[in-house]
């Protein structure tokens, strides 16, 4: 999934156009709730992993025609799974696409919209106090009713005040930032955004994590957190939702040291 215009998905998609992906996920959640209430001890409910990538280009992955073939794992997912060739989400920017993904509702209905340039003013910077409305039902809340454990890793971007944070909206675990990492981060007028573990701040981007010359260890931390969460719930046979949404592609972009400047394109 990319939060910028595109049009194809590997059971993950790009953020533009309609709310098809969000509705698909909500139908899955409703099925899980129904299964939990009616079937009970029948076949286990499916696990759900959503990978949302900021600013990933449509042509950046091999299955979309990238001649460099630098995304073998995603390409393998496409070959072994389902590929939606005309698949969109609700907005071409951060917060509205996330709000629609979590609610299954268009931005004009969930409150993350504006009348200018695809809702450019509808995202939630760290300088505002609003967030996702308390009356909106989120995918994480719906799956919680069905006995799922849920974790978000990466960028939340649906409000940074306590009442809007993920643990108050159905998620059991959270590692990442509630905000978007626009720079410069050393400007006193532009906050050096926080990184959270659950409901506690564990540091700030530039102060407590390795950020220099476009290199950071943050994505590797996110990968480990995701793998540990999957492994823990698989061992306990607990159905889970993993919402994995790193922001390394978002300007100012950064990369892990082992991949820095390695891409051919």
Residue, then its C-alpha position, 0 to 999 in steps of 0.5 A: x500500500x502506498x499513500x500516494x496515487x497509484x492503481x495496483x495492489x498486492x493485497x495491499x494498495x495505494x492511497x487514491x480514488x475510492x475506499x475499496x481497500x478499507x471496505x474490503x478490510x471491514x468486510x473481513x472484520x465483520x466476517x471475523x466478528x460473525x465467525x467469533x459469535x456464531x461458529x465459535x470453535x470452528x476454523x480459526x479466523x484469518x490473521x491480517x497484516x496491512x503494510x502502508x508505505x508513504x510515497x512509494x511509487x507505483x513503478x517502484x516494485x518489480x510486479x509493476x514493471x520495475x526492471x531492477x527487480x529490487x522487491x523480490x519478496x513483494x513480487x513473490x507475494x503477488x505471484x502467490x496471492x491476489x493482485x488487484x490491477x485497479x485498486x484505490x484508497x480514499x486520498x493521496x496524502x497521509x491522514x485522510x488515507x489512514x482515516x479511511x483505511x481504519x474506518x471504511x468511510x470516505x474522508x468527507x464522512x470521517x472528517x479528514x477532508x478539505x476542499x483544496x487539492x485532494x485534501x492537502x489541508x486535511x492531514x494532522x500536523x503536530x501543531x494541531x489538537x484534533x484527531x479521529x472522531x471518537x464516534x468513528x468505529x475503527x478496524x482495530x476496534x471491530x477486530x478487538x470484539x472478535x478476540x484479535x490482538x492488534x498492533x500498529x508500527x510506524x506512523x499513526x497520524x490520526x491525532x497525537x493527543x492522548x484521547x486519539x492515540x492507538x491504544x485508545x482506539x482498539x490497538x493493544x500495542x503501538x511502536x512509532x510516531x503519532x505524527x508526520x516527520x516533516x523536517x527540519x527537525x532541529x528547528x525550534x518552530x518545527x517540533x522534533x517529533x516523538x516516538x512512542x511505545x504504547x502510551x509512553x514516549x520513548x524518545x524523539x526522532x533526531x535526539x534518540x534515534x540514529x539520523x544522519x546523512x539520510x541513514x536511520x535505524x528506525x525501520x530496522x526497529x520497526x521490522x523487528x517489532x513486527x516479526x516479534x509480534x507475529x511470532x508471539x501471536x502465532x505461538x499462542x494461536x491468537x488471531x492478530x492484526x498487524x498494521x505496519x506503516x513505516x515512514x522512511x519513504x516520506x520526505x525527508x527520506x531515510x534508509x537503513x545503513x545496509x541499504x543506503x544508496x544501494x537502489x539502482x533507480 
